[in-house]
């Protein structure tokens, strides 16, 4: 048995996961998403908050990646447990 994990919208759409991770990361800095967006990116965040420093942007992206990896890890563990039943 093998598992395929896709996180770049090739097989599975991850926009929702990506956006939730960005929103959480922004909230840790007291910020929020300023407009509906199909997929939040660094460019979108920079447009919303042009006064962010490069260091702040790096922090946001790193926090977003950490949240995203944690969520994917939980999902994969659940999926593997489900497949073993």
Beta strands, then each sheet from edge to edge (+ up, - down):
end
